[in-house]
Amino acid sequence: MTQVATRLPQLGDWGSLDELTELQNRQLSTTLAWAADSPFYAARFGGEAPADRADFAKLPLTSKDDLREAYPYGLLAVPRARLATYHESSGTAGRPTASYYTEEDWVDLAERYARKWIGISAQDTFLVRTPYALMITGHLAHAAARSKGATVVPGDNRSLAMPYSRVVRVLHDLEVSLTWSMPTETLLWAAAAKATGLEPSKDFPALRSLFVGGEPLSDARRARISEIWGVPVIEEYGSTETGSLAGECSLGQMHLWADRAIFEVYEPETGELRRDGFGQLVVTPLYREAMPLLRYNLADDVEVSYEPCPCGWALPTVRVYGRAAFGYPVAGAKVTQNRLEDLVFQLPVDHGVMFWRARADADLLRVQIEVADTWRDDACAALSGAIEAELAVPCEVTGVPEGTLVPRKVLTSVHDVVKPRSLFGADEDWDKALLYY
């Protein structure tokens, strides 16, 4: 079945949650028909495809293991000649989870990502600093920025060709106005900028906003990143299997794109599925033809609410905990990264703490923070007191010199990235033959 060209829903096309549900229902029958064309769902349906919301509600969840079992093309619902891109998830362990999209699917993907309240325009220079290899994240931001006319700088990540020193140069010299990365990246850029004598909040005047995603972000760390750079930090939530699922409104609330997907909350202990509350997020993309996913359990811990947001969007809001809800036991209490991170970044900005690590022993939480000598005693005492008061666990907080957790050479080095060759002169190192570095 070929996707019929149609206008995708736009923000403002509905005025209430009832109208939003009706919009979902109108598209759902087409989504179900697309799914019936894939071997996986054809076998699951047993020859009788579901037709409406009532049938849909009876379907079992689709899991990540289902995707692994169906690798590579068991979920393909269109001829392979129609595919535009193929991807695999970064979180795959063992067998890969495949994802693929048509050109029409990409229109939906790019539009969802581009729903940033701060806006993306042809006047922007957009640095994409997430991986391009196999995962969707870099390609997604690239396509969305180009759809708005922005100039894209394909910075990639985990690449020898783009060390932190080069990132800082590009940010400064090209007058980058928007960026896309994991939150931790923005702190590494700040440290790399300071290592070259630049002040993040003053020496990058073109920068308008930092778009971030890919890891849990506490309120305190977000505020610190914004303070360091002097611009808004706008969070995005999604996955390689689904594309963008939620983004922020101008009031800082994360909204699920429920005009483009159906969202449910799954309680693993009871098996209950509901529309809101705390549990694991289950998603059904409505405009995904190449690889339809029905009731796909992302297994991310979230909290979904349908309380109205003052921004006026008639969309549910979501708090994403991801794997942050997972914790380690210390002296009878559970310590999670999200709660601990919040305490670290509540330290005064003057202390300059950006990097930390912790180890949860059975009876003691050991924490190390990078901090200058001037503030070391104050920072360690403050964090130790906060941990014992808020988390109620015994702790040992140690301050280590700057450059201990993130070595300065990581922030300032320039890698020797060359083209491969086989012929060398007498005084050259021919052990580098055929290598790219």
PADO-705142 format. One record per residue (C-alpha): x, y, z. Coordinates in pm, whole numbers, padded with zeros to 5 digits, always signed. Layout:
BEGIN
XYZ/...
This chain:
BEGIN
+00000+00000+00000/+00142+00339-00098/+00115+00631+00138/-00136+00883+00014/+00012+01233+00003/-00171+01432+00265/-00120+01736+00481/+00022+01628+00814/-00141+01771+01130/+00003+02102+01244/-00003+02265+01586/-00331+02451+01617/-00532+02213+01397/-00727+02098+01706/-00859+02290+02002/-00930+02021+02260/-00820+01676+02366/-01141+01529+02221/-01054+01678+01882/-00701+01542+01920/-00837+01190+01983/-01059+01219+01677/-00759+01325+01470/-00572+01015+01591/-00863+00787+01513/-00892+00915+01155/-00532+00818+01083/-00520+00498+01289/-00707+00284+01035/-00445+00370+00773/-00164+00294+01018/-00314-00046+01097/-00347-00124+00726/+00020-00035+00672/+00118-00266+00958/-00066-00557+00798/+00179-00535+00506/+00478-00622+00728/+00566-00990+00787/+00585-00938+01163/+00240-00787+01206/+00082-01005+00937/+00183-01307+01144/+00067-01141+01466/-00272-01052+01317/-00326-01408+01194/-00500-01301+00876/-00747-01061+01038/-00605-00710+01060/-00744-00473+01326/-00954-00193+01183/-01022+00065+01454/-00939+00192+01802/-01132-00087+01972/-00933-00353+01786/-00614-00159+01848/-00671-00166+02224/-00663-00546+02218/-00321-00573+02056/-00020-00691+02260/+00279-00466+02305/+00567-00467+02059/+00901-00500+02242/+01264-00431+02162/+01314-00808+02157/+01048-00827+01884/+01254-00582+01680/+01567-00789+01736/+01389-01107+01630/+01261-00933+01316/+01606-00804+01209/+01668-00695+00942/+01350-00664+00735/+01081-00850+00925/+00898-00524+00998/+00930-00384+00647/+00590-00285+00508/+00692-00132+00173/+00908-00248-00120/+01277-00198-00041/+01307+00027-00346/+01100+00287-00158/+01334+00308+00141/+01533+00628+00190/+01745+00544+00498/+01835+00253+00726/+01933+00295+01094/+02016+00096+01406/+01973+00199+01768/+02270+00307+01980/+02142+00105+02275/+02146-00228+02098/+02314-00513+02284/+02381-00829+02088/+02140-00849+01795/+02068-00512+01636/+01732-00335+01619/+01674-00205+01269/+01474+00102+01166/+01398+00228+00816/+01211+00518+00663/+01074+00629+00326/+01108+00982+00190/+00747+01044+00297/+00824+00919+00648/+01108+01170+00661/+00871+01462+00606/+00694+01365+00929/+01024+01307+01112/+01171+01646+01015/+00854+01837+01098/+00831+01688+01447/+01191+01767+01533/+01159+02123+01398/+00881+02207+01646/+01115+02418+01858/+00953+02717+02026/+01261+02928+01965/+01236+02857+01593/+01477+02745+01321/+01520+02968+01016/+01738+03039+00714/+01933+03289+00925/+02059+03012+01153/+02386+02822+01141/+02310+02489+01304/+02584+02266+01449/+02480+01900+01459/+02698+01732+01721/+02539+01388+01753/+02644+01070+01570/+02554+01024+01205/+02660+00660+01192/+02355+00427+01184/+02160+00615+01452/+01894+00861+01338/+01982+01149+01569/+02230+01341+01352/+02033+01287+01033/+01712+01395+01205/+01846+01732+01317/+02019+01780+00981/+01698+01718+00784/+01488+01936+01014/+01732+02227+00996/+01758+02206+00619/+01377+02195+00588/+01377+02539+00753/+01657+02672+00534/+01927+02675+00803/+02295+02625+00724/+02397+02289+00873/+02744+02221+01011/+02765+01837+01024/+02986+01813+01332/+02918+01447+01409/+03031+01298+01739/+03278+01027+01840/+03479+01126+01533/+03854+01187+01520/+03784+01457+01261/+03589+01670+01512/+03780+01701+01843/+03660+01949+02105/+03914+02207+02000/+03759+02207+01654/+03407+02226+01794/+03501+02542+01982/+03661+02693+01672/+03353+02617+01462/+03116+02756+01726/+03316+03078+01742/+03437+03138+01386/+03121+03029+01201/+02897+03220+01442/+02687+02913+01516/+02343+03011+01644/+02187+02672+01726/+02335+02339+01833/+02213+01983+01879/+02395+01748+02119/+02373+01554+02442/+02370+01778+02752/+02712+01655+02864/+02860+01776+02536/+02774+02138+02615/+02975+02120+02937/+03272+01972+02752/+03253+02256+02498/+03249+02508+02782/+03559+02352+02937/+03732+02339+02597/+03643+02704+02532/+03785+02811+02869/+04102+02613+02797/+04160+02839+02493/+04085+03158+02685/+03726+03204+02568/+03431+03275+02797/+03120+03076+02690/+02866+03337+02799/+03046+03630+02629/+03255+03514+02335/+02985+03334+02135/+02734+03618+02077/+02562+03451+01779/+02451+03154+01989/+02073+03158+02049/+01998+02820+02203/+02133+02474+02282/+01908+02186+02172/+01982+01875+02378/+01863+01517+02412/+01982+01160+02439/+02035+01142+02817/+01838+01233+03131/+01873+01598+03228/+01801+01724+03578/+01655+02069+03634/+01970+02184+03813/+02206+02071+03536/+01987+02235+03272/+01992+02561+03468/+02371+02540+03506/+02427+02480+03134/+02202+02775+03051/+02389+02992+03301/+02730+02893+03163/+02635+02969+02802/+02382+03245+02863/+02116+03094+02632/+01808+02872+02669/+01858+02496+02686/+01576+02322+02499/+01525+01950+02551/+01409+01697+02293/+01293+01340+02349/+01278+01058+02097/+01445+00743+01971/+01596+00596+01656/+01294+00369+01624/+01043+00655+01637/+01208+00992+01575/+01108+01291+01788/+00833+01211+02037/+00821+01524+02252/+00954+01877+02268/+00930+02184+02487/+00688+02472+02468/+00796+02827+02555/+00704+02763+02920/+00949+02475+02951/+00689+02196+02957/+00771+01885+02753/+00476+01798+02526/+00416+01466+02353/+00345+01500+01980/+00010+01325+02018/-00116+01448+01681/+00151+01232+01515/+00150+00932+01751/-00067+00757+02011/+00090+00739+02355/+00010+00503+02641/+00162+00436+02983/+00239+00075+03076/+00263-00057+03431/+00486-00369+03409/+00383-00509+03746/+00011-00516+03664/+00014-00519+03284/-00221-00221+03287/-00217+00029+03001/-00360+00377+03055/-00329+00720+02901/-00149+00896+03187/+00040+00850+03513/+00380+00695+03587/+00512+00393+03398/+00683+00293+03075/+00608+00487+02759/+00432+00298+02480/+00411+00468+02140/+00234+00408+01810/+00364+00640+01534/+00073+00728+01308/+00262+00838+00995/+00530+00569+00974/+00471+00364+00659/+00801+00186+00600/+00812+00028+00944/+00484+00062+01134/+00514+00009+01509/+00202-00070+01708/+00210-00021+02085/+00588-00016+02089/+00723-00022+02445/+01024+00206+02468/+01073+00087+02829/+01159+00443+02934/+01016+00552+03267/+00793+00856+03222/+00509+01045+03384/+00234+01164+03148/-00028+01426+03234/-00327+01572+03051/-00354+01877+03273/-00383+02191+03055/-00064+02384+02993/-00083+02766+02990/+00102+02764+02655/-00226+02668+02488/-00111+02352+02313/-00380+02088+02358/-00120+01816+02403/-00026+01593+02697/+00289+01676+02893/+00557+01429+02992/+00844+01406+03237/+01105+01166+03105/+01314+00977+03356/+01458+00729+03108/+01684+00485+03283/+01736+00751+03551/+01473+00584+03763/+01713+00291+03797/+01932+00326+04103/+02187+00153+04323/+02134+00058+04688/+02347+00236+04946/+02291+00166+05316/+01932+00061+05253/+01837+00356+05028/+01825+00382+04648/+02049+00642+04484/+01966+00748+04128/+02183+00950+03893/+01910+01207+03838/+01875+01295+04207/+02249+01295+04267/+02312+01510+03959/+02057+01762+04082/+02254+01805+04406/+02589+01839+04228/+02461+02118+04008/+02300+02302+04295/+02650+02395+04407/+02719+02765+04343/+02829+02841+03987/+03140+03013+04126/+03268+02674+04238/+03299+02579+03871/+03193+02217+03915/+03095+02063+03579/+03229+01707+03594/+03173+01441+03857/+03147+01067+03913/+03018+00844+04190/+03042+00483+04306/+02766+00321+04508/+02921+00083+04759/+02701-00125+04985/+02735+00111+05280/+02891+00430+05138/+02839+00661+04842/+03176+00778+04708/+03165+01098+04498/+03442+01281+04316/+03405+01632+04172/+03644+01835+03964/+03692+02165+04147/+03960+02431+04175/+04172+02442+04492/+04011+02771+04597/+03668+02615+04636/+03755+02251+04710/+03678+02244+05083/+03359+02451+05049/+03226+02249+04756/+03294+01911+04918/+03137+02015+05247/+02829+02158+05077/+02773+01854+04856/+02833+01609+05140/+02576+01788+05355/+02322+01797+05072/+02361+01426+04999/+02319+01323+05361/+02019+01555+05404/+01839+01480+05075/+01934+01118+05004/+01987+01005+05362/+02294+00797+05280/+02647+00815+05423/+02886+00964+05170/+03248+01055+05105/+03292+01355+04874/+03638+01418+04735/+03752+01714+04530/+04000+01637+04254/+04203+01884+04045/+04054+02011+03721/+04165+01784+03440/+04140+01466+03648/+03806+01339+03518/+03825+01514+03180/+04194+01544+03087/+04296+01877+02936/+04445+01703+02632/+04096+01571+02547/+03973+01931+02534/+04265+02085+02345/+04423+01818+02124/+04394+01808+01745/+04398+01455+01604/+04604+01363+01300/+04331+01252+01060/+04474+01168+00718/+04377+00987+00403/+04512+00632+00373/+04826+00574+00167/+05073+00293+00102/+05390+00465-00027/+05620+00631+00230/+05956+00810+00222/+06265+00675+00398/+06217+00900+00704/+05841+00843+00741/+05651+00600+00964/+05518+00333+00731/+05333+00163+01018/+05061+00417+00935/+05003+00255+00597/+04633+00224+00509/+04526+00381+00838/+04311+00696+00865/+04476+00830+01180/
